[in-house]
Structure formats: structure tokens, C-alpha cells
Amino acid sequence: MKDETIGIQGLAFHEPLLFDQGSKGRTACSLPESDVPEVKPERLLPKKLLRHDIPGFPELSEVEVVRHFTRMSQWNYGVDLGFYPLGSCTMKYNPKINEEVWRLPGFSRAHPYQPESLAQGALQLMFELEQYLAEVSGMERVSLQPAAGAHGELLGMMLIRAYLESKGNPRKRVLVPDSAHGTNPASSALCGYQVIQIKSGPKGCVEPHAVAEAMDEDVAAIMVTNPNTLGLFEEHIAEIAKIVHGKGGQVYCDGANLNAIMGISRPGDTGIDVLQFNLHKTFSVPHGGGGPGAGPVGLKAHLAPFMPVPVVERKGGRFVLNHNLPSSVGKVRAFYGNFAALVRAYAYIRSLGPSGLRRVAEVAVINANYLMKQLKGHYHLPYDKFCKHECVFSDARQIPHDVHTLDIAKRLMDYGFHPPTIYFPLIVRGALMIEPTETESKETLDQFIAAMKKIAEEAEREPELVRSAPHKTKIARLDEVKAARQPNLRWKGKGPVEESAR
Ligand SMILES: *Cc1c(COP(=O)(O)O)cnc(C)c1O
């Protein structure tokens, strides 16, 4: 046995796979002697279905099982553990009151097939959430069905297609700026559109002349993220919307970054026809590990006939589900979307109120600008102007020392921080995209800033230290290419952890 695998190192436990633990005959339960006659399994099941042994099946005691899973649960990192500045993802703290609310039995135990008369509270919540989201965004209707941001984009594009088709021609192309999230071109392509990339201008925003040049009567829509993925407000959005509408096209807004503008500016007032909300970002629904989230879609009245069914309506003081929309694009999700996520967002909106939502945006923007200002002399800032909810640096100053974005991100883990988003947006080489969110205190931001400054210094004085980081984690660098290309999903007698553990 190698020294470093004996016992523990500090409090970073060595944890082999269950298959590599325990011993034959060890068990987690002890049952009393049976006091009824034993029935041989052969009498109950056909012989060919019986298995007397499972090869390699781990046999462990209760405490071994409990420790194994408890230790692994602590390898995780989340917003309840520390700062999580993952740009574009809005990893803010999710108030626990939201969890209390959705766990109320009337919500958590409601059955989707419950008759309307017994689901008035749930229907009222959906009805009011639609109104709140419409009010925040300046849209006229909202579909609560989509389960994520990308799913909302897809529904938005389906609505645009259905609308244009109803006018006689669905058209062929969709314009997408080069700073867009990868889901934008993907959603357009899934809807059968060819994607035309629009180059951002030197100030990081889409310029009206670039849109005008690409815009013709074969273009169905433009998809603009506002604020965009550089954390900048698209200053010309109203003019761009006019150009697109002038040729009969539709304007889609990727509203994932609504947390920077809510209560201050409404996309619907700037000519947007359809947008998605990421409730699991702006409206504090917990996310990570793939969900469950919710990506409602806000739309203007001309798109309403195409909304997914059912829609919640109020009739004579009661709430009803209307399944009868003849031009509907159909359902995009079972039942009514991720209802528990909707309840959390509702609780969040109700607990903050209009002035609270505005305050969220103000503080998110101040936090990002504070961070940007403090780090400006230490990291290259490609677009040097006030930002919204996030700021984007690059590794251009560290490259001469052969220290790259990935190294900086890994070194941050030694200082106890989750790294920011890296290498996105694609238009910034070696991007470090930092989103502090409004839920972090100045003290936390200052600690993060101190770590980033220290790393910039190390890059100059001891670049090798940064290049070989992280030094304090259980596992150093993983072969990410190999993990993606040749994932080891089967136990072959020797765990992957064992091989790479330091
Ligand atoms: C997060 C994000 C998306 C995708 O949202 P999902 O809920 O992850 O599908 C799309 N666009 C932008 C700008 C985003 O930040």
C-alpha cells in the first residue's frame, strides 16, 4: 500500500469505489432468525430467472456505506458552500424561503390530473406568475411550459416560425451575433433555419449597419442576447428591432441576463417580440447539474394564438385550463412545465416586490463593476467600459509568462473559489467571464479580488506554481479530452479515482 493511500491526508479522505471496499460476508443489516417456514425461491420463480450470486457485488457494513456517501456528498461545491462566480450562469444564493413554499403540501402533493376545482391555488399561482413575468419584461403573454433557457429559445423560434407560416412564408434564415450563447444558433437550426453570424462591433455590441446589411425578406428573425454575453447592454437594440421589423422579421431576445436590468428596462418596450426567462438564473431557482429549471417564454399578442396548451385563464372568478387554441404549436413539456420551479420563482418575486427586484439588478451591476474596476490593472480587459451583471477579462497579460486562462482558473481553487466561466464568450480569446451576482457581500468580493491579484503576481514571479495548480484539491488536472472521448463508465476492477489520486 502506498503511503498516501493509508488512512487520511488532513481531512481530504481517500475514497475508493464501493467495489474496492468491504469484504465477503460483511453486511449492513442483521435480521432475526425467521420464525416462519422458509420457502425456497425455486418454488416462487422459474429457475432461469434466479441468480444465486452477483459477481463482484460489494459487501459493506452500514458505517462504511454511510461514510462513503457522506464523504462523496462533501466533494461537491455549490452556492451554499462558497462564492460561485460562473459568468452567464448567475449562480446566486437561492433563499431558503422558496424551498419552504414549494414544499407546502398543497403544492408539492398536487397531482397534475387533479380536477380544476381542486387545483385553484396552483392555477392561480401560474396565472399570477405569468402576469408578473409579463410586467417585468414588457411582454403581453407568457408560456410557463419550457423546462430550461434553451428549451424556451426553441419554443420562441417555434412561435416565430408558426407566425410567419400563418402569413404565408416561414422564411429561411436567422441572424445571430458572434457573442451569442451556443444555444441560440442551435435553437434556430432545430427549427429548420440557416444561421447567419453577425459580427459584433469594436465596442462589443451589435451595430445597426451590420444587421441592415444581412437583413432581407428571407430572414425570419434575429436572436439578440441583452444584456449580451460580454455583460454589455445592446445600446442599439431599438434601432435593430426597427430594421428587422421593417423587412417583416421578428426579434427574439435571449433574456437569460434579465437579472441585470429587471425593474429598470423592459425588453418588450424596445421592440422585442419574444424572449425567454431563465427562472433558474434571475429568479433564484436552484440550478446546477442540469436542472430542474424553468425557461418561460414571454411574447407579444400577435404570437399568442400559437402558444402551447393548456393556458391558464380566469373565468368568472375561477381559474381554468384552456386546451382549445386551434393554432397552438402543441405542448413542449408534460403537464404545465416544472411546477416546483415555478413556485420557487413566484415566492421569490412576491418576497422581493417591484422595488426589491429593481434592487437586485442594481446591486448585481454594482458588484460586477466593483470587481471589474479592482482587477482592471491586473488582467487584460478587452471591452473597457461600464458593464452590467458580469465582466469579461482575458489572459493576454499572463500569456508572456506562459500562464493561460485554464491555469488561472485552476489556481483559484487553491484559494477556495469556484473558477469563473472560461473561454466563453468565444469572441474574447482566453476569456475569464466573472459574474459576482447581487447576493455576495463586499467582504467576499474582496477576498476573491485578493486571490485574483495574487495569481496575477504569481504568474509573473512563479509561473510554474500557477501552471501546475491546483495543489490543494484531491485530484489535480483531469484529462478532459480523454474523459469526453473515452468515458470510463464501467467498473473494471480498479477505480478511476485510485489511478489519478495524488
Ligand atoms: C444560460 C444561458 C442560456 C441557456 O439556458 P439553459 O437554461 O442552460 O438552457 C442561453 N443563453 C444565455 C445567454 C445563457 O446565459
The ligand as an SDF file (V2000), in Angstrom:
LIG
                    3D

 15 15  0  0  0  0  0  0  0  0999 V2000
  -27.7810   30.0160  -19.5390 C   0  0  0  0  0  0  0  0  0  0  0  0
  -27.9790   30.6530  -20.8300 C   0  0  0  0  0  0  0  0  0  0  0  0
  -28.7270   30.0170  -21.8380 C   0  0  0  0  0  0  0  0  0  0  0  0
  -29.2480   28.6070  -21.7300 C   0  0  0  0  0  0  0  0  0  0  0  0
  -30.0750   28.3770  -20.6350 O   0  0  0  0  0  0  0  0  0  0  0  0
  -30.2790   26.9040  -20.0770 P   0  0  0  0  0  0  0  0  0  0  0  0
  -31.2950   27.0440  -19.0070 O   0  0  0  0  0  0  0  0  0  0  0  0
  -28.9450   26.4550  -19.5770 O   0  0  0  0  0  0  0  0  0  0  0  0
  -30.7480   26.0430  -21.2040 O   0  0  0  0  0  0  0  0  0  0  0  0
  -28.9380   30.6980  -23.0150 C   0  0  0  0  0  0  0  0  0  0  0  0
  -28.4220   31.9180  -23.2110 N   0  0  0  0  0  0  0  0  0  0  0  0
  -27.6910   32.5610  -22.2660 C   0  0  0  0  0  0  0  0  0  0  0  0
  -27.1460   33.9330  -22.5440 C   0  0  0  0  0  0  0  0  0  0  0  0
  -27.4380   31.9490  -21.0490 C   0  0  0  0  0  0  0  0  0  0  0  0
  -26.6950   32.5660  -20.1340 O   0  0  0  0  0  0  0  0  0  0  0  0
  1  2  1  0
  2  3  1  0
  2 14  2  0
  3  4  1  0
  3 10  2  0
  4  5  1  0
  5  6  1  0
  6  7  2  0
  6  8  1  0
  6  9  1  0
 10 11  1  0
 11 12  2  0
 12 13  1  0
 12 14  1  0
 14 15  1  0
M  END
$$$$
